Amino acid sequence: MSRRTTIEIDDALLARAQEALGTRGLKETVDTAFREAIRRALRGRLAERIATGQGIDRSPELLDATRPRR
C-alpha cells in the first residue's frame, strides 16, 4: 500500500540525504530513510535485549550450536 501526499521538503536536506544514502530520486530517498530509521530502532531494541538478557536464550546447547566452527 502506498499513499500520495504533498509535503514541503528542504532541498539542501534532501541533497544531503541522497548523498548519505546513495539514492537519486525523492521517493527512493524517503523510502530508504524510512527503512534505515526502522533498522536503527530495531538494532537499538536488540542491543537493549542483549544487554539486559531479556528474551535471549543463552543455553549452552544454543550457544554451542551457533558458535562458528574452526
N, C-alpha and C positions, 0 to 999 in steps of 0.2 A: 504494500500500500504506500502511496506517496501523496504528498499534499502540495498544492500550489499556494504560494503566498507572496506578499510584497514586503520587502524589508530594506531598510537603508543600511548599506554596508560601507565602511570606511575603505576607500581604495588602497591606501597605504597599508592598512592592516591586512587586507586581502592579499596584496602582493607579498607581504612578509610570510603569511601563512602558506601561500602557494610555494614559495621558496623552501620553507621549512619542511613542508610535507611532500614536496616533489610532485605537485599537482598542477594542472593547467587551467581548467575552467572553474567557474563558480560552483556548480553543482558537485563536481568531483572534490573540490576543496572542502565544501561544507560536509559532504558525506564522510570524507576521510577524517575531518576534525571530530565529527560525532563518534566515529569508530574509535579513534585514539582516546577520546575522553572516557568512553566506556571501558576500554582496555586498561587505562590508568586507574580507574576506580576499582576494577576487578583485581588488578595486581595489588593495590593497597589493601583490599579486604583479605586477599590471600596471605599477604605478608603479616597482617594482624593475626589471622588464624594460626599461622605457623609460629609466630612469636608467643602466643598465649597457649598453643596446643589445643585449641578448640576445634573439634571436628576432624582432627588429624590422627589417623591410625598409625601409631608408631610401634606396632607389634613387631617382635623380632622376625617373624615369618615374612611380613610385608617388607620390612627394611632389607632383608636378605634377598627377596625376590626382585627388588628394584635397584639393588646395588650393581654397578657396572662390573662386568666380567673382565678378568685380565687374561 
